[in-house]
Amino acid sequence: MADRTPARIGTLGGRDDGPGCGGVLLNTNALHWNEHLVEWPLIQLFDTRYLSFEIGALKPDRQAFDHVAGLVPPSPDRVLFLDGNIANVDGAIASGFSAVRVSGVAEARHAT
């Protein structure tokens, strides 16, 4: 089953200027991806989408975070990773990200 709460990489502050709030690391598969785009409009706010079925690894596996860490400029320690699952937060920290466990958008806004 797909992770129903997408991890947030970047900031979610109440932007009204469209894309520009970082990226999202999402556990999903090719069959469900188009459904997620419709079901979760929040996904449209992210500039970059790191998808488990494209990466070949799922959160909280270290391989998923290491893959993303190799792609984010300038380095993962300059990225704030937000997620509701402590295992995902721990995985992000192990790969060099700054990470915080949050529950919902309101907590995410306060974490940034």
C-alpha positions as CSV (number, residue, x, y, z in Angstrom):
1,M,0.0,0.0,0.0
2,A,1.2,3.5,-0.8
3,D,2.3,5.8,2.0
4,R,-0.8,8.0,2.5
5,T,1.1,11.0,3.9
6,P,3.7,12.2,1.5
7,A,7.0,13.2,3.1
8,R,7.8,16.9,2.7
9,I,11.2,18.1,1.7
10,G,11.4,21.8,1.7
11,T,8.9,24.3,3.1
12,L,5.1,24.3,3.1
13,G,4.6,27.9,4.3
14,G,1.3,29.2,3.0
15,R,2.6,30.1,-0.5
16,D,0.2,31.6,-3.0
17,D,2.7,31.9,-5.8
18,G,2.5,28.4,-7.1
19,P,5.4,25.9,-7.2
20,G,8.6,26.6,-5.4
21,C,8.5,24.8,-2.1
22,G,11.1,22.1,-2.6
23,G,10.4,18.4,-3.2
24,V,8.5,15.5,-2.0
25,L,9.7,11.9,-1.5
26,L,6.7,9.6,-2.0
27,N,6.2,5.9,-1.6
28,T,4.0,4.9,-4.5
29,N,3.9,2.8,-7.7
30,A,3.4,3.6,-11.3
31,L,-0.2,2.3,-11.2
32,H,-1.2,4.7,-8.4
33,W,0.8,7.7,-9.4
34,N,-1.8,9.4,-11.6
35,E,-4.5,8.8,-8.9
36,H,-2.2,10.5,-6.3
37,L,-1.9,13.6,-8.6
38,V,-5.7,13.9,-8.5
39,E,-6.3,12.9,-4.8
40,W,-3.5,14.9,-3.3
41,P,-3.4,18.4,-4.8
42,L,-0.6,19.3,-2.3
43,I,1.7,17.3,-4.6
44,Q,1.4,20.0,-7.3
45,L,3.1,22.5,-4.9
46,F,6.4,20.7,-5.0
47,D,9.0,21.6,-7.7
48,T,10.5,18.1,-7.6
49,R,8.9,14.7,-7.0
50,Y,11.1,11.8,-5.9
51,L,9.0,8.6,-6.5
52,S,9.8,5.3,-4.9
53,F,9.0,3.3,-8.1
54,E,11.4,5.5,-10.0
55,I,14.1,5.4,-7.4
56,G,13.8,1.7,-6.7
57,A,13.5,2.0,-3.0
58,L,10.9,2.9,-0.4
59,K,11.0,5.1,2.7
60,P,12.4,4.4,5.3
61,D,15.1,2.4,3.5
62,R,18.4,4.2,3.6
63,Q,18.8,3.7,-0.2
64,A,15.8,6.0,-0.9
65,F,17.2,8.8,1.2
66,D,20.7,8.4,-0.1
67,H,19.4,8.6,-3.6
68,V,17.7,11.9,-2.9
69,A,20.6,13.2,-0.9
70,G,22.8,12.7,-4.0
71,L,20.4,14.9,-6.1
72,V,19.7,17.9,-3.8
73,P,21.8,20.9,-4.1
74,P,23.9,22.0,-2.3
75,S,23.8,19.2,0.3
76,P,21.1,17.2,2.3
77,D,22.0,19.0,5.6
78,R,20.6,22.2,4.0
79,V,17.2,20.5,3.5
80,L,14.5,20.1,6.1
81,F,12.7,16.8,5.8
82,L,9.2,16.6,7.4
83,D,7.3,13.4,7.9
84,G,4.7,11.9,10.2
85,N,6.5,8.6,10.5
86,I,9.4,8.5,12.9
87,A,11.1,5.7,11.0
88,N,11.1,8.0,7.9
89,V,12.5,10.9,10.0
90,D,15.2,8.6,11.4
91,G,16.1,7.4,7.8
92,A,16.4,10.9,6.6
93,I,18.7,11.9,9.5
94,A,20.9,8.9,8.8
95,S,21.3,10.1,5.2
96,G,22.4,13.6,6.4
97,F,19.1,15.5,6.2
98,S,17.8,17.8,8.9
99,A,14.5,16.1,9.8
100,V,11.5,16.6,12.1
101,R,8.4,14.5,12.8
102,V,5.2,16.4,12.2
103,S,1.5,15.6,12.0
104,G,-0.3,17.6,9.4
105,V,0.3,20.8,7.5
106,A,-0.1,23.1,10.6
107,E,2.8,21.4,12.4
108,A,4.8,21.4,9.2
109,R,4.5,25.2,9.0
110,H,5.7,25.6,12.6
111,A,8.6,23.3,12.0
112,T,10.1,25.4,9.2
